[in-house]
Amino acid sequence: MEPRITLITLGVSDLERSTAFYKRIFGISPRPDTEGVSFFELKSTWLALFPRSELAKDAGVPDSEPGFGGFALAHNVRTREEVDRVLKEAVAAGARLARPAHDADWGGYSGYFTDPDGHLWEIAWNPHFWVE
């Protein structure tokens, strides 16, 4: 298997609400030629929003209540100031601030928000990690 992730699919409870949320924070529209799923083309991967019950059925697993799933999506930015700006924009779009931006013990600066379905996102500036 080649080391890459090409698509991340989030199971969402309300496709219309989640599509509007990500459209607002990304500043782009999803592909117009799909029905029942929203695909956002990001710089090096895709983000798909799919009704949670349909994703569970597709994977053959029970549809359990959302909560901390043991992972976070991460969005690295170029500056400390950009961390604060992105967190503020996410909250204005309907996110819940999970942890305010702070100096991290690994030498960077980061904070967390959750989207309308509770999916956890870290926004980070890492002086040891190059962002194009």
CYANA upper distance limits for C-alpha pairs under 8 A (distance plus 0.5 A):
  5 ILE  CA     45 THR  CA      7.47
  6 THR  CA     44 SER  CA      7.90
  6 THR  CA     45 THR  CA      5.22
  6 THR  CA     46 TRP  CA      6.68
  7 LEU  CA     45 THR  CA      6.14
  7 LEU  CA     46 TRP  CA      5.12
  7 LEU  CA     47 LEU  CA      6.28
  7 LEU  CA     48 ALA  CA      7.50
  8 ILE  CA     45 THR  CA      8.30
  8 ILE  CA     46 TRP  CA      6.84
  8 ILE  CA     47 LEU  CA      5.50
  8 ILE  CA     48 ALA  CA      6.54
  9 THR  CA     47 LEU  CA      6.40
  9 THR  CA     48 ALA  CA      4.92
  9 THR  CA     49 LEU  CA      6.22
  9 THR  CA     50 PHE  CA      7.31
 10 LEU  CA     47 LEU  CA      8.15
 10 LEU  CA     48 ALA  CA      6.72
 10 LEU  CA     49 LEU  CA      5.61
 10 LEU  CA     50 PHE  CA      6.78
 10 LEU  CA     52 ARG  CA      8.13
 10 LEU  CA    119 HIS  CA      8.38
 11 GLY  CA     49 LEU  CA      6.63
 11 GLY  CA     50 PHE  CA      5.63
 11 GLY  CA     51 PRO  CA      5.88
 11 GLY  CA     52 ARG  CA      4.37
 11 GLY  CA     53 SER  CA      8.02
 11 GLY  CA     55 LEU  CA      6.48
 11 GLY  CA     56 ALA  CA      8.46
 12 VAL  CA     18 SER  CA      7.38
 12 VAL  CA     49 LEU  CA      6.90
 12 VAL  CA     50 PHE  CA      6.49
 12 VAL  CA     51 PRO  CA      5.46
 12 VAL  CA     52 ARG  CA      5.23
 12 VAL  CA    117 ASP  CA      6.52
 13 SER  CA     51 PRO  CA      6.38
 13 SER  CA     52 ARG  CA      6.14
 13 SER  CA     53 SER  CA      8.38
 13 SER  CA    117 ASP  CA      7.16
 14 ASP  CA     18 SER  CA      6.66
 14 ASP  CA     51 PRO  CA      7.32
 15 LEU  CA     19 THR  CA      6.38
 15 LEU  CA     36 GLY  CA      8.34
 15 LEU  CA     37 VAL  CA      7.90
 15 LEU  CA     38 SER  CA      8.28
 15 LEU  CA     49 LEU  CA      7.30
 15 LEU  CA     50 PHE  CA      7.19
 15 LEU  CA     51 PRO  CA      6.50
 16 GLU  CA     20 ALA  CA      6.72
 17 ARG  CA     21 PHE  CA      6.73
 17 ARG  CA    116 PRO  CA      8.47
 18 SER  CA     22 TYR  CA      6.72
 18 SER  CA     49 LEU  CA      7.92
 18 SER  CA    116 PRO  CA      7.21
 18 SER  CA    117 ASP  CA      8.39
 19 THR  CA     23 LYS  CA      6.42
 19 THR  CA     30 PRO  CA      8.29
 19 THR  CA     38 SER  CA      7.11
 19 THR  CA     49 LEU  CA      7.68
 20 ALA  CA     24 ARG  CA      6.64
 21 PHE  CA     25 ILE  CA      6.88
 21 PHE  CA     93 ALA  CA      6.49
 21 PHE  CA     94 GLY  CA      7.28
 21 PHE  CA    115 ASP  CA      8.41
 21 PHE  CA    116 PRO  CA      8.31
 22 TYR  CA     26 PHE  CA      6.23
 22 TYR  CA     27 GLY  CA      8.33
 23 LYS  CA     27 GLY  CA      6.02
 23 LYS  CA     28 ILE  CA      5.86
 23 LYS  CA     29 SER  CA      5.93
 23 LYS  CA     30 PRO  CA      7.67
 24 ARG  CA     28 ILE  CA      7.81
 24 ARG  CA     93 ALA  CA      6.88
 25 ILE  CA     89 GLU  CA      7.22
 25 ILE  CA     90 ALA  CA      6.46
 25 ILE  CA     93 ALA  CA      6.98
 28 ILE  CA     40 PHE  CA      8.13
 29 SER  CA     40 PHE  CA      7.40
 30 PRO  CA     38 SER  CA      6.26
 30 PRO  CA     39 PHE  CA      5.61
 30 PRO  CA     40 PHE  CA      5.09
 30 PRO  CA     41 GLU  CA      7.72
 31 ARG  CA     38 SER  CA      7.34
 31 ARG  CA     39 PHE  CA      6.09
 31 ARG  CA     40 PHE  CA      6.95
 31 ARG  CA     41 GLU  CA      8.23
 34 THR  CA     38 SER  CA      7.32
 34 THR  CA     39 PHE  CA      8.33
 36 GLY  CA     50 PHE  CA      7.46
 36 GLY  CA     51 PRO  CA      8.11
 37 VAL  CA     48 ALA  CA      7.34
 37 VAL  CA     49 LEU  CA      6.18
 37 VAL  CA     50 PHE  CA      5.38
 37 VAL  CA     51 PRO  CA      7.82
 38 SER  CA     48 ALA  CA      6.04
 38 SER  CA     49 LEU  CA      5.59
 38 SER  CA     50 PHE  CA      7.31
 39 PHE  CA     46 TRP  CA      7.16
 39 PHE  CA     47 LEU  CA      6.29
 39 PHE  CA     48 ALA  CA      5.02
 39 PHE  CA     49 LEU  CA      7.10
 40 PHE  CA     46 TRP  CA      6.15
 40 PHE  CA     47 LEU  CA      5.63
 40 PHE  CA     48 ALA  CA      6.85
 41 GLU  CA     45 THR  CA      7.06
 41 GLU  CA     46 TRP  CA      5.19
 41 GLU  CA     47 LEU  CA      7.13
 42 LEU  CA     46 TRP  CA      5.84
 42 LEU  CA     47 LEU  CA      7.60
 50 PHE  CA     54 GLU  CA      7.50
 50 PHE  CA     55 LEU  CA      6.82
 51 PRO  CA     55 LEU  CA      6.74
 52 ARG  CA     56 ALA  CA      6.72
 52 ARG  CA     63 ASP  CA      7.71
 53 SER  CA     57 LYS  CA      6.70
 53 SER  CA     63 ASP  CA      6.38
 54 GLU  CA     58 ASP  CA      6.49
 55 LEU  CA     59 ALA  CA      6.65
 56 ALA  CA     60 GLY  CA      6.46
 56 ALA  CA     61 VAL  CA      5.67
 56 ALA  CA     62 PRO  CA      6.51
 56 ALA  CA     63 ASP  CA      5.89
 57 LYS  CA     61 VAL  CA      6.82
 57 LYS  CA     62 PRO  CA      7.93
 57 LYS  CA     63 ASP  CA      8.24
 66 PRO  CA    117 ASP  CA      7.71
 66 PRO  CA    118 GLY  CA      7.39
 67 GLY  CA    118 GLY  CA      7.02
 67 GLY  CA    119 HIS  CA      8.48
 68 PHE  CA    118 GLY  CA      8.15
 68 PHE  CA    119 HIS  CA      8.19
 68 PHE  CA    120 LEU  CA      8.24
 71 PHE  CA    120 LEU  CA      7.91
 72 ALA  CA    119 HIS  CA      7.79
 72 ALA  CA    120 LEU  CA      5.44
 72 ALA  CA    121 TRP  CA      5.90
 72 ALA  CA    122 GLU  CA      7.09
 73 LEU  CA    119 HIS  CA      8.47
 73 LEU  CA    120 LEU  CA      6.79
 73 LEU  CA    121 TRP  CA      5.23
 73 LEU  CA    122 GLU  CA      6.71
 74 ALA  CA    121 TRP  CA      6.01
 74 ALA  CA    122 GLU  CA      5.12
 74 ALA  CA    123 ILE  CA      6.51
 74 ALA  CA    124 ALA  CA      7.88
 75 HIS  CA    121 TRP  CA      7.80
 75 HIS  CA    122 GLU  CA      6.67
 75 HIS  CA    123 ILE  CA      5.50
 75 HIS  CA    124 ALA  CA      6.88
 76 ASN  CA    123 ILE  CA      6.35
 76 ASN  CA    124 ALA  CA      5.29
 76 ASN  CA    125 TRP  CA      6.18
 76 ASN  CA    126 ASN  CA      7.70
 76 ASN  CA    131 VAL  CA      7.34
 77 VAL  CA     82 GLU  CA      6.81
 77 VAL  CA     83 VAL  CA      7.14
 77 VAL  CA    123 ILE  CA      7.74
 77 VAL  CA    124 ALA  CA      6.57
 77 VAL  CA    125 TRP  CA      5.73
 77 VAL  CA    126 ASN  CA      8.32
 77 VAL  CA    131 VAL  CA      7.01
 78 ARG  CA     82 GLU  CA      7.36
 78 ARG  CA    125 TRP  CA      6.59
 78 ARG  CA    126 ASN  CA      8.45
 78 ARG  CA    130 TRP  CA      8.42
 78 ARG  CA    131 VAL  CA      6.63
 79 THR  CA     83 VAL  CA      7.39
 79 THR  CA    125 TRP  CA      6.19
 80 ARG  CA     84 ASP  CA      7.55
 80 ARG  CA    109 TYR  CA      6.65
 80 ARG  CA    124 ALA  CA      8.30
 80 ARG  CA    125 TRP  CA      6.07
 81 GLU  CA     85 ARG  CA      6.89
 82 GLU  CA     86 VAL  CA      6.50
 82 GLU  CA    125 TRP  CA      8.39
 83 VAL  CA     87 LEU  CA      6.69
 83 VAL  CA    101 ALA  CA      7.58
 83 VAL  CA    109 TYR  CA      7.99
 83 VAL  CA    110 SER  CA      7.05
 83 VAL  CA    111 GLY  CA      7.86
 83 VAL  CA    123 ILE  CA      6.32
 83 VAL  CA    124 ALA  CA      6.48
 83 VAL  CA    125 TRP  CA      7.03
 84 ASP  CA     88 LYS  CA      6.65
 84 ASP  CA    101 ALA  CA      7.08
 85 ARG  CA     89 GLU  CA      6.67
 86 VAL  CA     90 ALA  CA      6.59
 86 VAL  CA    123 ILE  CA      7.84
 87 LEU  CA     91 VAL  CA      6.77
 87 LEU  CA     97 LEU  CA      7.97
 87 LEU  CA    111 GLY  CA      7.89
 87 LEU  CA    112 TYR  CA      8.06
 87 LEU  CA    113 PHE  CA      7.55
 87 LEU  CA    123 ILE  CA      7.60
 88 LYS  CA     92 ALA  CA      6.70
 89 GLU  CA     93 ALA  CA      6.72
 90 ALA  CA     94 GLY  CA      6.98
 90 ALA  CA     95 ALA  CA      5.81
 90 ALA  CA     96 ARG  CA      8.48
 90 ALA  CA    113 PHE  CA      8.00
 91 VAL  CA     95 ALA  CA      4.85
 91 VAL  CA     96 ARG  CA      6.33
 91 VAL  CA     97 LEU  CA      6.98
 91 VAL  CA    113 PHE  CA      8.19
 94 GLY  CA    115 ASP  CA      7.74
 94 GLY  CA    116 PRO  CA      7.26
 95 ALA  CA    113 PHE  CA      6.71
 95 ALA  CA    114 THR  CA      6.09
 95 ALA  CA    115 ASP  CA      5.30
 95 ALA  CA    116 PRO  CA      6.53
 96 ARG  CA    113 PHE  CA      5.96
 96 ARG  CA    114 THR  CA      5.78
 96 ARG  CA    115 ASP  CA      7.17
 96 ARG  CA    116 PRO  CA      8.15
 97 LEU  CA    112 TYR  CA      6.77
 97 LEU  CA    113 PHE  CA      4.87
 97 LEU  CA    114 THR  CA      7.05
 98 ALA  CA    111 GLY  CA      8.18
 98 ALA  CA    112 TYR  CA      5.70
 98 ALA  CA    113 PHE  CA      5.24
 98 ALA  CA    114 THR  CA      6.87
 99 ARG  CA    111 GLY  CA      5.81
 99 ARG  CA    112 TYR  CA      5.44
 99 ARG  CA    113 PHE  CA      7.25
100 PRO  CA    110 SER  CA      8.30
100 PRO  CA    111 GLY  CA      5.45
100 PRO  CA    112 TYR  CA      7.06
101 ALA  CA    109 TYR  CA      7.02
101 ALA  CA    110 SER  CA      5.36
101 ALA  CA    111 GLY  CA      4.37
101 ALA  CA    112 TYR  CA      7.79
102 HIS  CA    109 TYR  CA      5.98
102 HIS  CA    110 SER  CA      6.11
102 HIS  CA    111 GLY  CA      6.85
103 ASP  CA    107 GLY  CA      7.54
103 ASP  CA    108 GLY  CA      6.52
103 ASP  CA    109 TYR  CA      5.02
103 ASP  CA    110 SER  CA      7.23
104 ALA  CA    108 GLY  CA      5.71
104 ALA  CA    109 TYR  CA      5.77
104 ALA  CA    110 SER  CA      7.02
107 GLY  CA    126 ASN  CA      7.63
107 GLY  CA    127 PRO  CA      7.70
108 GLY  CA    124 ALA  CA      7.69
108 GLY  CA    125 TRP  CA      6.09
108 GLY  CA    126 ASN  CA      5.07
108 GLY  CA    127 PRO  CA      6.55
109 TYR  CA    124 ALA  CA      6.23
109 TYR  CA    125 TRP  CA      5.75
109 TYR  CA    126 ASN  CA      7.19
110 SER  CA    122 GLU  CA      7.30
110 SER  CA    123 ILE  CA      6.01
110 SER  CA    124 ALA  CA      4.64
110 SER  CA    125 TRP  CA      6.73
111 GLY  CA    122 GLU  CA      6.28
111 GLY  CA    123 ILE  CA      6.01
111 GLY  CA    124 ALA  CA      7.13
112 TYR  CA    120 LEU  CA      7.39
112 TYR  CA    121 TRP  CA      6.02
112 TYR  CA    122 GLU  CA      4.95
112 TYR  CA    123 ILE  CA      6.57
113 PHE  CA    120 LEU  CA      6.45
113 PHE  CA    121 TRP  CA      5.89
113 PHE  CA    122 GLU  CA      7.18
114 THR  CA    118 GLY  CA      5.35
114 THR  CA    119 HIS  CA      5.65
114 THR  CA    120 LEU  CA      5.02
114 THR  CA    121 TRP  CA      6.49
115 ASP  CA    119 HIS  CA      5.85
115 ASP  CA    120 LEU  CA      7.28
115 ASP  CA    121 TRP  CA      8.21
126 ASN  CA    130 TRP  CA      8.36
